[in-house]
Amino acid sequence: MKAFILEQPGDIENLRLTDLPMPAISAEDVLVKVKAISINPVDMKTRRGKSLYGELQKDPPVILGWDISGEVEEVGSDVRNFQKGDEVFGMVNFPGHGKAYAEYVAAPAAHLVRKPAGISHQEAAATTLAALTAWQVLVPQARLQKGQRVLIHAAAGGVGHFAVQIAKHLGAYVIGTASASNASFLKALGVDEPVDYKSVDFESAVQKVDLVLDAIGGDNITRSMEVLKQGGRLITIAGHIDEEKEKQAQAKNIRAERYVVHSSGEDMQQLVNLLQAGKLKPHISQEYPFEALPEAHYQIETGKTRGKLIVNI
Ligand SMILES: NC(=O)c1ccc[n+]([C@@H]2O[C@H](COP(=O)([O-])OP(=O)(O)OC[C@H]3O[C@@H](n4cnc5c(N)ncnc54)[C@H](OP(=O)(O)O)[C@@H]3O)[C@@H](O)[C@H]2O)c1
């Protein structure tokens, strides 16, 4: 089968399309013939030798990618809920070795869900790591409630555009940061109050927030603490809460924490329910043929991607 391997950490030239043996499946796995995959910033960070690279290099060859949609080719002996020919999608083995940049992927059945007929493989592949992150942060982690005020940073990005839709579905008042060129996109997603982070210091424009979803990290975390109510909560997916930030949070009587998404077929089912109800719609800004996958890394690296990038196989 064809697959992109990462020969060594670094630039996109280190992603090489090659022929590999078909992956072996264990008793709990499903072999998926991949139709579409999605690209995330973690792919690019890991390619550069950061993020999950240390883990992945223990199990060579390194094959990046976690988000797939495709068709079941074969099932392991213990798999009862899928059979050959089923259309499935999900985020495979995160945080671990997903090996999604390939024509075939061995995926634990517990990480997958059935793709609804009215949803394309591209839309399904888009609604994986970024959407799961938004769901897990806002629902099981933060338990966002109707009427609460939430500030979503990078609201036009992969995670942000899903988080806006989920927060609106929950009945929250949504404030979202993006540059001015994305203001109408944010409005169309349902954002109540778009804030252009380039022309305004968001901490002077926004107040009395119950929850901040930070997708930027660094100084953005400290600045976001200014907008929270007493007893409010900040969840960062892009930075770290070091001792100093912990002290700042305590002094303001707020909670600050880091969250990392994990594979979950059960959470994927919640996303399927929202997709089917028309409450969640992925925005795909660009599609690439498999051979052009490295170009998608160039795009994600700009930090300016709107919604999701899809690679078709
Ligand atoms: N911990 C986890 O489990 C987890 C899971 C998913 C993602 N992440 C991390 O979260 C971050 C976001 O992921 P993503 O997939 O949403 O990335 P993305 O799709 O690449 O985000 C791009 C968006 O970020 C916006 N943006 C850039 N700088 C901004 C700023 N200073 N303020 C507000 N918006 C800004 C851009 O909007 P403009 O073009 O309008 O500037 C663009 O639409 C990444 O660092 C990723 O690695 C972590």
The ligand as an SDF file (V2000), in Angstrom:
LIG
                    3D

 48 52  0  0  0  0  0  0  0  0999 V2000
   -4.4680   19.6990   23.3190 N   0  0  0  0  0  0  0  0  0  0  0  0
   -5.1910   19.1380   22.3560 C   0  0  0  0  0  0  0  0  0  0  0  0
   -5.7830   18.0720   22.5440 O   0  0  0  0  0  0  0  0  0  0  0  0
   -5.3220   19.8400   21.0320 C   0  0  0  0  0  0  0  0  0  0  0  0
   -6.2710   19.3900   20.1130 C   0  0  0  0  0  0  0  0  0  0  0  0
   -6.4360   20.1040   18.9200 C   0  0  0  0  0  0  0  0  0  0  0  0
   -5.6270   21.2090   18.6530 C   0  0  0  0  0  0  0  0  0  0  0  0
   -4.6950   21.5900   19.5510 N   0  0  0  0  0  0  0  0  0  0  0  0
   -3.8560   22.7810   19.3080 C   0  0  0  0  0  0  0  0  0  0  0  0
   -4.7180   23.9120   19.3170 O   0  0  0  0  0  0  0  0  0  0  0  0
   -4.2480   24.8790   18.3580 C   0  0  0  0  0  0  0  0  0  0  0  0
   -5.3610   25.2210   17.3980 C   0  0  0  0  0  0  0  0  0  0  0  0
   -5.6690   24.0650   16.6120 O   0  0  0  0  0  0  0  0  0  0  0  0
   -6.5620   24.2230   15.2970 P   0  0  0  0  0  0  0  0  0  0  0  0
   -6.6750   22.8950   14.6620 O   0  0  0  0  0  0  0  0  0  0  0  0
   -7.7950   24.9820   15.6040 O   0  0  0  0  0  0  0  0  0  0  0  0
   -5.5700   25.1510   14.4410 O   0  0  0  0  0  0  0  0  0  0  0  0
   -5.7940   25.9040   13.0460 P   0  0  0  0  0  0  0  0  0  0  0  0
   -6.9940   25.3330   12.3680 O   0  0  0  0  0  0  0  0  0  0  0  0
   -4.5130   25.9060   12.3330 O   0  0  0  0  0  0  0  0  0  0  0  0
   -6.1440   27.4020   13.5200 O   0  0  0  0  0  0  0  0  0  0  0  0
   -6.0750   28.3900   12.5550 C   0  0  0  0  0  0  0  0  0  0  0  0
   -6.8690   29.6060   13.0110 C   0  0  0  0  0  0  0  0  0  0  0  0
   -6.2050   30.2690   14.0840 O   0  0  0  0  0  0  0  0  0  0  0  0
   -6.5730   31.6350   14.0160 C   0  0  0  0  0  0  0  0  0  0  0  0
   -5.6020   32.4290   14.7730 N   0  0  0  0  0  0  0  0  0  0  0  0
   -4.2640   32.4770   14.5940 C   0  0  0  0  0  0  0  0  0  0  0  0
   -3.7030   33.2840   15.5260 N   0  0  0  0  0  0  0  0  0  0  0  0
   -4.7230   33.7600   16.2920 C   0  0  0  0  0  0  0  0  0  0  0  0
   -4.8040   34.6210   17.4230 C   0  0  0  0  0  0  0  0  0  0  0  0
   -3.7050   35.1800   17.9570 N   0  0  0  0  0  0  0  0  0  0  0  0
   -6.0140   34.8590   17.9750 N   0  0  0  0  0  0  0  0  0  0  0  0
   -7.1320   34.3120   17.4670 C   0  0  0  0  0  0  0  0  0  0  0  0
   -7.1350   33.4830   16.3850 N   0  0  0  0  0  0  0  0  0  0  0  0
   -5.9270   33.2100   15.8110 C   0  0  0  0  0  0  0  0  0  0  0  0
   -6.6200   31.9360   12.5560 C   0  0  0  0  0  0  0  0  0  0  0  0
   -7.5840   32.9480   12.3450 O   0  0  0  0  0  0  0  0  0  0  0  0
   -7.1500   34.2830   11.5250 P   0  0  0  0  0  0  0  0  0  0  0  0
   -6.6940   33.7800   10.1750 O   0  0  0  0  0  0  0  0  0  0  0  0
   -8.4170   35.0660   11.4930 O   0  0  0  0  0  0  0  0  0  0  0  0
   -6.0250   34.8910   12.3130 O   0  0  0  0  0  0  0  0  0  0  0  0
   -7.0330   30.6010   11.9020 C   0  0  0  0  0  0  0  0  0  0  0  0
   -8.3630   30.5710   11.4690 O   0  0  0  0  0  0  0  0  0  0  0  0
   -2.9980   24.2740   17.7430 C   0  0  0  0  0  0  0  0  0  0  0  0
   -1.8710   24.7190   18.4500 O   0  0  0  0  0  0  0  0  0  0  0  0
   -3.1850   22.7810   17.9480 C   0  0  0  0  0  0  0  0  0  0  0  0
   -1.9860   22.0590   17.9500 O   0  0  0  0  0  0  0  0  0  0  0  0
   -4.5080   20.9240   20.7350 C   0  0  0  0  0  0  0  0  0  0  0  0
  1  2  1  0
  2  3  2  0
  2  4  1  0
  4  5  1  0
  4 48  2  0
  5  6  2  0
  6  7  1  0
  7  8  2  0
  8  9  1  0
  8 48  1  0
  9 10  1  0
  9 46  1  0
 10 11  1  0
 11 12  1  0
 11 44  1  0
 12 13  1  0
 13 14  1  0
 14 15  2  0
 14 16  1  0
 14 17  1  0
 17 18  1  0
 18 19  2  0
 18 20  1  0
 18 21  1  0
 21 22  1  0
 22 23  1  0
 23 24  1  0
 23 42  1  0
 24 25  1  0
 25 26  1  0
 25 36  1  0
 26 27  1  0
 26 35  1  0
 27 28  2  0
 28 29  1  0
 29 30  1  0
 29 35  2  0
 30 31  1  0
 30 32  2  0
 32 33  1  0
 33 34  2  0
 34 35  1  0
 36 37  1  0
 36 42  1  0
 37 38  1  0
 38 39  2  0
 38 40  1  0
 38 41  1  0
 42 43  1  0
 44 45  1  0
 44 46  1  0
 46 47  1  0
M  CHG  2   8   1  16  -1
M  END
$$$$
